[in-house]
Amino acid sequence: MIRQLCFITMFLVLFVLAGCQSSHQVEVKPVEIKPIHITIDVNVKVDRALDDFFNDIDAAEDEIKK
């Protein structure tokens, strides 16, 4: 009876300890970095030229109205 109780106890302890183990594998894939192409159209010169042109027209119009 004691042997059976001892055997059952050892079996339960091994069963519980085996259930606590876990193993995980994590794959780390290489990261691919691609170049980024950004196109920005800057039309500052054209915008300033148009502002100057229309300011000249507005100034001439103001002179004509006077």
PDB file of N, CA, C and O in Angstrom:
ATOM      1  N   MET A   1       0.819  -1.180   0.000  1.00  0.00           N
ATOM      2  CA  MET A   1       0.000   0.000   0.000  1.00  0.00           C
ATOM      3  C   MET A   1       0.872   1.257   0.000  1.00  0.00           C
ATOM      4  O   MET A   1       0.599   2.214  -0.724  1.00  0.00           O
ATOM      5  N   ILE A   2       1.904   1.240   0.806  1.00  0.00           N
ATOM      6  CA  ILE A   2       2.803   2.389   0.858  1.00  0.00           C
ATOM      7  C   ILE A   2       3.526   2.531  -0.480  1.00  0.00           C
ATOM      8  O   ILE A   2       3.741   3.649  -0.951  1.00  0.00           O
ATOM      9  N   ARG A   3       3.898   1.426  -1.087  1.00  0.00           N
ATOM     10  CA  ARG A   3       4.564   1.468  -2.394  1.00  0.00           C
ATOM     11  C   ARG A   3       3.625   2.049  -3.454  1.00  0.00           C
ATOM     12  O   ARG A   3       4.041   2.840  -4.300  1.00  0.00           O
ATOM     13  N   GLN A   4       2.390   1.656  -3.396  1.00  0.00           N
ATOM     14  CA  GLN A   4       1.426   2.162  -4.368  1.00  0.00           C
ATOM     15  C   GLN A   4       1.208   3.663  -4.155  1.00  0.00           C
ATOM     16  O   GLN A   4       1.122   4.420  -5.123  1.00  0.00           O
ATOM     17  N   LEU A   5       1.120   4.086  -2.921  1.00  0.00           N
ATOM     18  CA  LEU A   5       0.940   5.492  -2.614  1.00  0.00           C
ATOM     19  C   LEU A   5       2.169   6.292  -3.045  1.00  0.00           C
ATOM     20  O   LEU A   5       2.041   7.391  -3.586  1.00  0.00           O
ATOM     21  N   CYS A   6       3.324   5.753  -2.811  1.00  0.00           N
ATOM     22  CA  CYS A   6       4.571   6.403  -3.215  1.00  0.00           C
ATOM     23  C   CYS A   6       4.644   6.483  -4.742  1.00  0.00           C
ATOM     24  O   CYS A   6       5.029   7.512  -5.299  1.00  0.00           O
ATOM     25  N   PHE A   7       4.276   5.402  -5.405  1.00  0.00           N
ATOM     26  CA  PHE A   7       4.296   5.379  -6.872  1.00  0.00           C
ATOM     27  C   PHE A   7       3.306   6.399  -7.444  1.00  0.00           C
ATOM     28  O   PHE A   7       3.633   7.108  -8.395  1.00  0.00           O
ATOM     29  N   ILE A   8       2.126   6.477  -6.886  1.00  0.00           N
ATOM     30  CA  ILE A   8       1.109   7.417  -7.350  1.00  0.00           C
ATOM     31  C   ILE A   8       1.574   8.851  -7.105  1.00  0.00           C
ATOM     32  O   ILE A   8       1.384   9.722  -7.954  1.00  0.00           O
ATOM     33  N   THR A   9       2.179   9.094  -5.946  1.00  0.00           N
ATOM     34  CA  THR A   9       2.673  10.437  -5.628  1.00  0.00           C
ATOM     35  C   THR A   9       3.777  10.848  -6.598  1.00  0.00           C
ATOM     36  O   THR A   9       3.770  11.969  -7.106  1.00  0.00           O
ATOM     37  N   MET A  10       4.722   9.948  -6.857  1.00  0.00           N
ATOM     38  CA  MET A  10       5.809  10.249  -7.803  1.00  0.00           C
ATOM     39  C   MET A  10       5.256  10.485  -9.203  1.00  0.00           C
ATOM     40  O   MET A  10       5.713  11.376  -9.919  1.00  0.00           O
ATOM     41  N   PHE A  11       4.266   9.680  -9.586  1.00  0.00           N
ATOM     42  CA  PHE A  11       3.656   9.840 -10.898  1.00  0.00           C
ATOM     43  C   PHE A  11       2.986  11.216 -11.013  1.00  0.00           C
ATOM     44  O   PHE A  11       3.128  11.897 -12.028  1.00  0.00           O
ATOM     45  N   LEU A  12       2.258  11.616  -9.969  1.00  0.00           N
ATOM     46  CA  LEU A  12       1.582  12.908  -9.986  1.00  0.00           C
ATOM     47  C   LEU A  12       2.587  14.067 -10.009  1.00  0.00           C
ATOM     48  O   LEU A  12       2.375  15.057 -10.709  1.00  0.00           O
ATOM     49  N   VAL A  13       3.674  13.945  -9.249  1.00  0.00           N
ATOM     50  CA  VAL A  13       4.695  14.992  -9.234  1.00  0.00           C
ATOM     51  C   VAL A  13       5.330  15.110 -10.608  1.00  0.00           C
ATOM     52  O   VAL A  13       5.490  16.223 -11.109  1.00  0.00           O
ATOM     53  N   LEU A  14       5.694  14.006 -11.228  1.00  0.00           N
ATOM     54  CA  LEU A  14       6.281  14.037 -12.575  1.00  0.00           C
ATOM     55  C   LEU A  14       5.287  14.562 -13.597  1.00  0.00           C
ATOM     56  O   LEU A  14       5.667  15.294 -14.511  1.00  0.00           O
ATOM     57  N   PHE A  15       4.032  14.202 -13.454  1.00  0.00           N
ATOM     58  CA  PHE A  15       2.990  14.669 -14.372  1.00  0.00           C
ATOM     59  C   PHE A  15       2.814  16.184 -14.268  1.00  0.00           C
ATOM     60  O   PHE A  15       2.678  16.870 -15.281  1.00  0.00           O
ATOM     61  N   VAL A  16       2.818  16.702 -13.037  1.00  0.00           N
ATOM     62  CA  VAL A  16       2.658  18.143 -12.827  1.00  0.00           C
ATOM     63  C   VAL A  16       3.878  18.886 -13.351  1.00  0.00           C
ATOM     64  O   VAL A  16       3.728  19.914 -14.011  1.00  0.00           O
ATOM     65  N   LEU A  17       5.081  18.392 -13.074  1.00  0.00           N
ATOM     66  CA  LEU A  17       6.300  19.059 -13.539  1.00  0.00           C
ATOM     67  C   LEU A  17       6.416  19.022 -15.056  1.00  0.00           C
ATOM     68  O   LEU A  17       6.905  19.978 -15.659  1.00  0.00           O
ATOM     69  N   ALA A  18       5.982  17.953 -15.672  1.00  0.00           N
ATOM     70  CA  ALA A  18       6.028  17.863 -17.132  1.00  0.00           C
ATOM     71  C   ALA A  18       5.045  18.854 -17.759  1.00  0.00           C
ATOM     72  O   ALA A  18       5.293  19.363 -18.853  1.00  0.00           O
ATOM     73  N   GLY A  19       3.951  19.125 -17.088  1.00  0.00           N
ATOM     74  CA  GLY A  19       2.966  20.069 -17.600  1.00  0.00           C
ATOM     75  C   GLY A  19       3.423  21.509 -17.483  1.00  0.00           C
ATOM     76  O   GLY A  19       2.900  22.375 -18.184  1.00  0.00           O
ATOM     77  N   CYS A  20       4.383  21.788 -16.618  1.00  0.00           N
ATOM     78  CA  CYS A  20       4.865  23.158 -16.423  1.00  0.00           C
ATOM     79  C   CYS A  20       5.904  23.566 -17.450  1.00  0.00           C
ATOM     80  O   CYS A  20       6.197  24.752 -17.600  1.00  0.00           O
ATOM     81  N   GLN A  21       6.454  22.612 -18.147  1.00  0.00           N
ATOM     82  CA  GLN A  21       7.486  22.940 -19.128  1.00  0.00           C
ATOM     83  C   GLN A  21       6.844  23.365 -20.437  1.00  0.00           C
ATOM     84  O   GLN A  21       5.839  22.809 -20.881  1.00  0.00           O
ATOM     85  N   SER A  22       7.463  24.367 -21.034  1.00  0.00           N
ATOM     86  CA  SER A  22       7.021  24.787 -22.356  1.00  0.00           C
ATOM     87  C   SER A  22       8.232  25.297 -23.115  1.00  0.00           C
ATOM     88  O   SER A  22       9.200  25.781 -22.527  1.00  0.00           O
ATOM     89  N   SER A  23       8.159  25.182 -24.403  1.00  0.00           N
ATOM     90  CA  SER A  23       9.262  25.712 -25.217  1.00  0.00           C
ATOM     91  C   SER A  23       8.654  26.450 -26.397  1.00  0.00           C
ATOM     92  O   SER A  23       7.657  26.025 -26.982  1.00  0.00           O
ATOM     93  N   HIS A  24       9.283  27.564 -26.726  1.00  0.00           N
ATOM     94  CA  HIS A  24       8.791  28.391 -27.813  1.00  0.00           C
ATOM     95  C   HIS A  24       9.956  28.698 -28.740  1.00  0.00           C
ATOM     96  O   HIS A  24      11.080  28.928 -28.294  1.00  0.00           O
ATOM     97  N   GLN A  25       9.673  28.698 -30.019  1.00  0.00           N
ATOM     98  CA  GLN A  25      10.683  29.073 -30.996  1.00  0.00           C
ATOM     99  C   GLN A  25      10.193  30.316 -31.713  1.00  0.00           C
ATOM    100  O   GLN A  25       9.052  30.393 -32.169  1.00  0.00           O
ATOM    101  N   VAL A  26      11.087  31.283 -31.798  1.00  0.00           N
ATOM    102  CA  VAL A  26      10.753  32.538 -32.460  1.00  0.00           C
ATOM    103  C   VAL A  26      11.696  32.698 -33.635  1.00  0.00           C
ATOM    104  O   VAL A  26      12.916  32.675 -33.479  1.00  0.00           O
ATOM    105  N   GLU A  27      11.115  32.859 -34.813  1.00  0.00           N
ATOM    106  CA  GLU A  27      11.930  33.081 -36.002  1.00  0.00           C
ATOM    107  C   GLU A  27      12.077  34.571 -36.227  1.00  0.00           C
ATOM    108  O   GLU A  27      11.102  35.323 -36.215  1.00  0.00           O
ATOM    109  N   VAL A  28      13.309  34.978 -36.431  1.00  0.00           N
ATOM    110  CA  VAL A  28      13.579  36.380 -36.728  1.00  0.00           C
ATOM    111  C   VAL A  28      14.006  36.449 -38.182  1.00  0.00           C
ATOM    112  O   VAL A  28      15.094  36.013 -38.556  1.00  0.00           O
ATOM    113  N   LYS A  29      13.122  37.008 -38.986  1.00  0.00           N
ATOM    114  CA  LYS A  29      13.419  37.129 -40.406  1.00  0.00           C
ATOM    115  C   LYS A  29      14.191  38.424 -40.633  1.00  0.00           C
ATOM    116  O   LYS A  29      13.994  39.397 -39.905  1.00  0.00           O
ATOM    117  N   PRO A  30      15.062  38.447 -41.630  1.00  0.00           N
ATOM    118  CA  PRO A  30      15.795  39.695 -41.903  1.00  0.00           C
ATOM    119  C   PRO A  30      14.839  40.795 -42.361  1.00  0.00           C
ATOM    120  O   PRO A  30      13.890  40.545 -43.104  1.00  0.00           O
ATOM    121  N   VAL A  31      15.106  41.994 -41.910  1.00  0.00           N
ATOM    122  CA  VAL A  31      14.272  43.138 -42.249  1.00  0.00           C
ATOM    123  C   VAL A  31      14.787  43.745 -43.539  1.00  0.00           C
ATOM    124  O   VAL A  31      15.973  44.052 -43.664  1.00  0.00           O
ATOM    125  N   GLU A  32      13.889  43.918 -44.497  1.00  0.00           N
ATOM    126  CA  GLU A  32      14.275  44.502 -45.780  1.00  0.00           C
ATOM    127  C   GLU A  32      13.917  45.980 -45.777  1.00  0.00           C
ATOM    128  O   GLU A  32      12.761  46.356 -45.576  1.00  0.00           O
ATOM    129  N   ILE A  33      14.921  46.806 -46.001  1.00  0.00           N
ATOM    130  CA  ILE A  33      14.713  48.246 -46.039  1.00  0.00           C
ATOM    131  C   ILE A  33      14.800  48.691 -47.486  1.00  0.00           C
ATOM    132  O   ILE A  33      15.834  48.550 -48.139  1.00  0.00           O
ATOM    133  N   LYS A  34      13.693  49.232 -47.973  1.00  0.00           N
ATOM    134  CA  LYS A  34      13.645  49.690 -49.353  1.00  0.00           C
ATOM    135  C   LYS A  34      13.849  51.203 -49.385  1.00  0.00           C
ATOM    136  O   LYS A  34      13.423  51.907 -48.470  1.00  0.00           O
ATOM    137  N   PRO A  35      14.490  51.699 -50.425  1.00  0.00           N
ATOM    138  CA  PRO A  35      14.664  53.160 -50.505  1.00  0.00           C
ATOM    139  C   PRO A  35      13.327  53.849 -50.784  1.00  0.00           C
ATOM    140  O   PRO A  35      12.441  53.297 -51.436  1.00  0.00           O
ATOM    141  N   ILE A  36      13.218  55.054 -50.276  1.00  0.00           N
ATOM    142  CA  ILE A  36      12.000  55.842 -50.459  1.00  0.00           C
ATOM    143  C   ILE A  36      12.335  57.005 -51.373  1.00  0.00           C
ATOM    144  O   ILE A  36      13.267  57.763 -51.104  1.00  0.00           O
ATOM    145  N   HIS A  37      11.582  57.148 -52.450  1.00  0.00           N
ATOM    146  CA  HIS A  37      11.781  58.249 -53.384  1.00  0.00           C
ATOM    147  C   HIS A  37      10.664  59.260 -53.174  1.00  0.00           C
ATOM    148  O   HIS A  37       9.481  58.931 -53.274  1.00  0.00           O
ATOM    149  N   ILE A  38      11.055  60.485 -52.885  1.00  0.00           N
ATOM    150  CA  ILE A  38      10.078  61.548 -52.665  1.00  0.00           C
ATOM    151  C   ILE A  38      10.305  62.627 -53.712  1.00  0.00           C
ATOM    152  O   ILE A  38      11.418  63.125 -53.884  1.00  0.00           O
ATOM    153  N   THR A  39       9.236  62.976 -54.403  1.00  0.00           N
ATOM    154  CA  THR A  39       9.305  64.040 -55.399  1.00  0.00           C
ATOM    155  C   THR A  39       8.499  65.218 -54.891  1.00  0.00           C
ATOM    156  O   THR A  39       7.307  65.099 -54.605  1.00  0.00           O
ATOM    157  N   ILE A  40       9.165  66.358 -54.785  1.00  0.00           N
ATOM    158  CA  ILE A  40       8.496  67.565 -54.326  1.00  0.00           C
ATOM    159  C   ILE A  40       8.670  68.623 -55.408  1.00  0.00           C
ATOM    160  O   ILE A  40       9.790  68.960 -55.793  1.00  0.00           O
ATOM    161  N   ASP A  41       7.557  69.136 -55.887  1.00  0.00           N
ATOM    162  CA  ASP A  41       7.602  70.219 -56.869  1.00  0.00           C
ATOM    163  C   ASP A  41       7.531  71.538 -56.120  1.00  0.00           C
ATOM    164  O   ASP A  41       6.564  71.820 -55.412  1.00  0.00           O
ATOM    165  N   VAL A  42       8.563  72.330 -56.289  1.00  0.00           N
ATOM    166  CA  VAL A  42       8.596  73.628 -55.629  1.00  0.00           C
ATOM    167  C   VAL A  42       8.520  74.683 -56.708  1.00  0.00           C
ATOM    168  O   VAL A  42       9.412  74.808 -57.547  1.00  0.00           O
ATOM    169  N   ASN A  43       7.439  75.438 -56.670  1.00  0.00           N
ATOM    170  CA  ASN A  43       7.208  76.461 -57.682  1.00  0.00           C
ATOM    171  C   ASN A  43       7.239  77.845 -57.043  1.00  0.00           C
ATOM    172  O   ASN A  43       6.383  78.681 -57.330  1.00  0.00           O
ATOM    173  N   VAL A  44       8.207  78.087 -56.193  1.00  0.00           N
ATOM    174  CA  VAL A  44       8.273  79.354 -55.477  1.00  0.00           C
ATOM    175  C   VAL A  44       8.609  80.489 -56.431  1.00  0.00           C
ATOM    176  O   VAL A  44       8.030  81.572 -56.341  1.00  0.00           O
ATOM    177  N   LYS A  45       9.543  80.245 -57.345  1.00  0.00           N
ATOM    178  CA  LYS A  45       9.950  81.305 -58.274  1.00  0.00           C
ATOM    179  C   LYS A  45       8.776  81.723 -59.154  1.00  0.00           C
ATOM    180  O   LYS A  45       8.544  82.913 -59.363  1.00  0.00           O
ATOM    181  N   VAL A  46       8.046  80.752 -59.663  1.00  0.00           N
ATOM    182  CA  VAL A  46       6.904  81.060 -60.527  1.00  0.00           C
ATOM    183  C   VAL A  46       5.831  81.787 -59.727  1.00  0.00           C
ATOM    184  O   VAL A  46       5.229  82.744 -60.213  1.00  0.00           O
ATOM    185  N   ASP A  47       5.598  81.339 -58.515  1.00  0.00           N
ATOM    186  CA  ASP A  47       4.590  81.962 -57.677  1.00  0.00           C
ATOM    187  C   ASP A  47       4.956  83.411 -57.365  1.00  0.00           C
ATOM    188  O   ASP A  47       4.097  84.291 -57.405  1.00  0.00           O
ATOM    189  N   ARG A  48       6.213  83.657 -57.059  1.00  0.00           N
ATOM    190  CA  ARG A  48       6.641  85.037 -56.781  1.00  0.00           C
ATOM    191  C   ARG A  48       6.547  85.900 -58.034  1.00  0.00           C
ATOM    192  O   ARG A  48       6.144  87.062 -57.965  1.00  0.00           O
ATOM    193  N   ALA A  49       6.919  85.332 -59.173  1.00  0.00           N
ATOM    194  CA  ALA A  49       6.832  86.094 -60.415  1.00  0.00           C
ATOM    195  C   ALA A  49       5.387  86.471 -60.722  1.00  0.00           C
ATOM    196  O   ALA A  49       5.115  87.590 -61.159  1.00  0.00           O
ATOM    197  N   LEU A  50       4.456  85.538 -60.494  1.00  0.00           N
ATOM    198  CA  LEU A  50       3.043  85.840 -60.723  1.00  0.00           C
ATOM    199  C   LEU A  50       2.544  86.887 -59.731  1.00  0.00           C
ATOM    200  O   LEU A  50       1.776  87.773 -60.106  1.00  0.00           O
ATOM    201  N   ASP A  51       2.967  86.797 -58.482  1.00  0.00           N
ATOM    202  CA  ASP A  51       2.580  87.813 -57.501  1.00  0.00           C
ATOM    203  C   ASP A  51       3.076  89.190 -57.925  1.00  0.00           C
ATOM    204  O   ASP A  51       2.340  90.174 -57.856  1.00  0.00           O
ATOM    205  N   ASP A  52       4.339  89.250 -58.368  1.00  0.00           N
ATOM    206  CA  ASP A  52       4.884  90.533 -58.822  1.00  0.00           C
ATOM    207  C   ASP A  52       4.102  91.053 -60.026  1.00  0.00           C
ATOM    208  O   ASP A  52       3.794  92.243 -60.099  1.00  0.00           O
ATOM    209  N   PHE A  53       3.782  90.177 -60.959  1.00  0.00           N
ATOM    210  CA  PHE A  53       3.062  90.567 -62.170  1.00  0.00           C
ATOM    211  C   PHE A  53       1.684  91.129 -61.813  1.00  0.00           C
ATOM    212  O   PHE A  53       1.300  92.194 -62.297  1.00  0.00           O
ATOM    213  N   PHE A  54       0.942  90.409 -60.964  1.00  0.00           N
ATOM    214  CA  PHE A  54      -0.394  90.867 -60.616  1.00  0.00           C
ATOM    215  C   PHE A  54      -0.356  92.097 -59.716  1.00  0.00           C
ATOM    216  O   PHE A  54      -1.261  92.929 -59.771  1.00  0.00           O
ATOM    217  N   ASN A  55       0.681  92.221 -58.887  1.00  0.00           N
ATOM    218  CA  ASN A  55       0.826  93.435 -58.075  1.00  0.00           C
ATOM    219  C   ASN A  55       1.053  94.644 -58.971  1.00  0.00           C
ATOM    220  O   ASN A  55       0.531  95.728 -58.708  1.00  0.00           O
ATOM    221  N   ASP A  56       1.844  94.453 -60.042  1.00  0.00           N
ATOM    222  CA  ASP A  56       2.066  95.543 -60.991  1.00  0.00           C
ATOM    223  C   ASP A  56       0.755  95.933 -61.674  1.00  0.00           C
ATOM    224  O   ASP A  56       0.473  97.117 -61.858  1.00  0.00           O
ATOM    225  N   ILE A  57      -0.043  94.931 -62.047  1.00  0.00           N
ATOM    226  CA  ILE A  57      -1.328  95.204 -62.701  1.00  0.00           C
ATOM    227  C   ILE A  57      -2.267  95.915 -61.722  1.00  0.00           C
ATOM    228  O   ILE A  57      -2.944  96.872 -62.097  1.00  0.00           O
ATOM    229  N   ASP A  58      -2.308  95.449 -60.470  1.00  0.00           N
ATOM    230  CA  ASP A  58      -3.161  96.079 -59.458  1.00  0.00           C
ATOM    231  C   ASP A  58      -2.729  97.523 -59.214  1.00  0.00           C
ATOM    232  O   ASP A  58      -3.572  98.406 -59.058  1.00  0.00           O
ATOM    233  N   ALA A  59      -1.420  97.764 -59.181  1.00  0.00           N
ATOM    234  CA  ALA A  59      -0.920  99.123 -58.964  1.00  0.00           C
ATOM    235  C   ALA A  59      -1.304 100.029 -60.136  1.00  0.00           C
ATOM    236  O   ALA A  59      -1.712 101.175 -59.945  1.00  0.00           O
ATOM    237  N   ALA A  60      -1.166  99.488 -61.363  1.00  0.00           N
ATOM    238  CA  ALA A  60      -1.534 100.272 -62.541  1.00  0.00           C
ATOM    239  C   ALA A  60      -3.040 100.540 -62.545  1.00  0.00           C
ATOM    240  O   ALA A  60      -3.468 101.628 -62.931  1.00  0.00           O
ATOM    241  N   GLU A  61      -3.837  99.577 -62.127  1.00  0.00           N
ATOM    242  CA  GLU A  61      -5.286  99.755 -62.076  1.00  0.00           C
ATOM    243  C   GLU A  61      -5.663 100.827 -61.058  1.00  0.00           C
ATOM    244  O   GLU A  61      -6.558 101.638 -61.297  1.00  0.00           O
ATOM    245  N   ASP A  62      -4.964 100.820 -59.909  1.00  0.00           N
ATOM    246  CA  ASP A  62      -5.231 101.824 -58.888  1.00  0.00           C
ATOM    247  C   ASP A  62      -4.898 103.224 -59.412  1.00  0.00           C
ATOM    248  O   ASP A  62      -5.609 104.182 -59.110  1.00  0.00           O
ATOM    249  N   GLU A  63      -3.818 103.347 -60.195  1.00  0.00           N
ATOM    250  CA  GLU A  63      -3.438 104.645 -60.775  1.00  0.00           C
ATOM    251  C   GLU A  63      -4.461 105.116 -61.783  1.00  0.00           C
ATOM    252  O   GLU A  63      -4.762 106.306 -61.869  1.00  0.00           O
ATOM    253  N   ILE A  64      -4.996 104.174 -62.547  1.00  0.00           N
ATOM    254  CA  ILE A  64      -5.988 104.537 -63.570  1.00  0.00           C
ATOM    255  C   ILE A  64      -7.280 105.030 -62.908  1.00  0.00           C
ATOM    256  O   ILE A  64      -7.900 105.984 -63.378  1.00  0.00           O
ATOM    257  N   LYS A  65      -7.683 104.365 -61.804  1.00  0.00           N
ATOM    258  CA  LYS A  65      -8.912 104.735 -61.105  1.00  0.00           C
ATOM    259  C   LYS A  65      -8.792 106.131 -60.475  1.00  0.00           C
ATOM    260  O   LYS A  65      -9.802 106.819 -60.330  1.00  0.00           O
ATOM    261  N   LYS A  66      -7.602 106.557 -60.105  1.00  0.00           N
ATOM    262  CA  LYS A  66      -7.425 107.859 -59.468  1.00  0.00           C
ATOM    263  C   LYS A  66      -7.549 108.884 -60.493  1.00  0.00           C
ATOM    264  O   LYS A  66      -7.437 110.073 -60.193  1.00  0.00           O
TER     265      LYS A  66
END
